[in-house]
């Protein structure tokens, strides 16, 4: 493997780590996927929908931001610096959460959902959350857009792999994960890892913004 052909590996891993750090948090979408996994209802369809939705949003963000930033190096640098600041802030939040007990609860309930209703609820939890557009379209999109044109697809693939892996883990591993994520200690460890990962990504993005312009 040549040095040039190996460039996709850090780009893929950056997309993977960034997307994973943003998507792994206690929230309605994760709780819903976990709940459906516990009930074993339409797990495949829900996991696929959530993963595809994230992939489409990330791809749209990267391609759209690439076009917007193509002739505006000053704006690209500003967004890179803003992204570094946001990731540093997100890292601080994650490390702060690691110091505070929290848990993910998934109430099973009694009513069985039809597949159409389940997908509609997954769509609502995914697409009606304004943070998903800030995270996937703006933040992930702007960072992915600053990768070399030939490597952007690898960045998108890394981010999409993180989403698919996480939702599949929640849905299909629900019966094993539910008691784990009900323990605050598990989230403290996970948030610590996320905080450190985001801090490293912020430093790399800051170095890229300073060295690249």
N, C-alpha and C positions, 0 to 999 in steps of 0.2 A: 504493500500500500504506500503510495507516494504521499508526500506532505500535503500536496494540493488536494488529493482525493480524500484525505482525512479531515479536511476542514469542516465537513458536515457534522462531525461528531460533536464538537463543542457547541455548534449552533443548535443541533437537535437537543442536546442536554440543557441548553439555556431555555429553550422553549418548554421543555418538559418540566424543569424546576420552577420556572416562573408560573406556568399554568397550575401546577400542583399546589404551589404555595398559596395561590389566590383562591383555588376552588375548595381546599380543605378547611372548612370552618363550620361551626355550628350554625345552621340556618334551616329555613323551611324546606328548601329543595333537598338537601341531604337527609333531613328527617323524613321527608315523603318517600324518597328512594329506599331508605332503611325500613320504613313501615311496610312498603309493598314487598320488600324482600322477606320480611318476617311473615307476612301473610301468603307469600309465594303467589302473588297475583300479578300477571302481566310483567314480570320482571324484565324479560328480554326486551320487550317493546319499550318500556320506560327507560332502561339503560341506554338502548340504542337512540331513542329520541333525545335524551339529555346530551349524549356524547356528540351526536350529529349537529345538534343546535350549537353547541360550543365550537365545533370545528368550523361551521359555516360563519359564525360571528368572528372567530379569529381570522379566518381567511379573508373575509370582507374587510376587517380592520387592517390587516397587513397590506392587502392590495390597494385599498383605498388610501391609506396613509402613505404608501409608497408613491402613489401618483401625486398626492398633495405635497409631499416633501421633495419630490424629484428636482424641482427647480428652486427650492427654498432651503439652502443649507443652513441659513441662520435660524429658521424655524425648526429644522431638524435638531440643531444643537440645543435650542431652548427646550424642546420636548424631551430630549435625552436627559438634560439636567433636571427637568421637572420629574421625569420618570425615576431618576436616581433618588430625588428627594422623597417621592411618594413611597418607593420601596424601602427607604430608610425608615420612614414613618410607619409603614406597615410592619417592618421588622420590630420596631419598638412596641407597637400594639400587640404583636404576637408574643413577644417576650413578657409584656405586661400581663397578658392573658395567662401565660404559663405560671404566674404567681398567684392566680385567683382560681379557686375551684369552679369547675363548670362541667356539664355533662350533656350528652345528646340523648333526648328521649324520643321514642317513636311509639305513640299510643296506637294500639292495633285497631281498636274500635270493632263494631259488629257488622256494619253494612258492607257488603261485597261490592266492589266497583266493577262496572263493565269496562272493557278495554278502551272504548272511546272516551269514557269519563275519566279514566286513569290518565290517558294521554293528554286530555284537556287540562287536567290539574297539573300534570308535569309541565305543560306549556306555560300555564299561568305562573307557576313557581319560577320558571326559567326566564321567560320573556317579559314578565311584568315587573321584574326586579330591576330598578334603574342601575344598580351597582354592576349588573352583568355587562352593561354597555360601557361603563367607565373602565371596567377591568379588561374585558376581552377586546372591544373595538378600539378604545382609545389607548389604554396603557400597553396591552400586549401588541396591539396593532402598530403603535408608534415604534416600539422596540424592535419588532419583527421587520418593519419597513426599513430599518437602518442596517439590516444585514445585506451582504452582497446579493444582487439580484438572483444569481444562480443558486443561492443557499436559502432563500426565503421559504421555499417549499419544505425544506428540512426543519426549519423553525416551526412552521405550521404543523408539520407531522409530529414534532415533539410535544407541542402544546395539546394537540388532539389526542395523542397517546396518553397523556396524563389524565385528561378528562375521561376517556374510555376506561382506563385502568381503575380510576377512583370509583366511578359509578358502578362498574362491574363488581368491584370489591364490596361496595356497600350493598348492592342488590343481591348478589349471589352468596356473599359471606355474612349476610345479615344475622343469622342465628348465632354465628360465632362472634361477630363484631358487636352486637347489641350489648351484651354484658361487659365487654371491654370498654366501649365508649360511654357506658353508664358510669364508669369510674372516673372521677376528676383527674386522677393521676395520669391516666392514659392521654388525656388532652393536654395536660401540662408538658409531658414529654414531647408530644407531637408539635405543640405550639413552640416549644424551645427549638426544635429542629427547623421549623418553618422560619422562625425569627432569624436564626443564624444563616439559613439559605438566602433569605431576602436581603440580609445585610451584605452578604458576599456579592449577590447580583447587583445591588446598588453600587458597590465599590467598582465592580467591573464596568457598569454602565457609565459611571462618572469618569473612569479612566478613558473609556472609549470616546466620550463626548469631548474630553479635553485634548486627547491625542489626535482625534479625527478631524479637527477643525482648526 
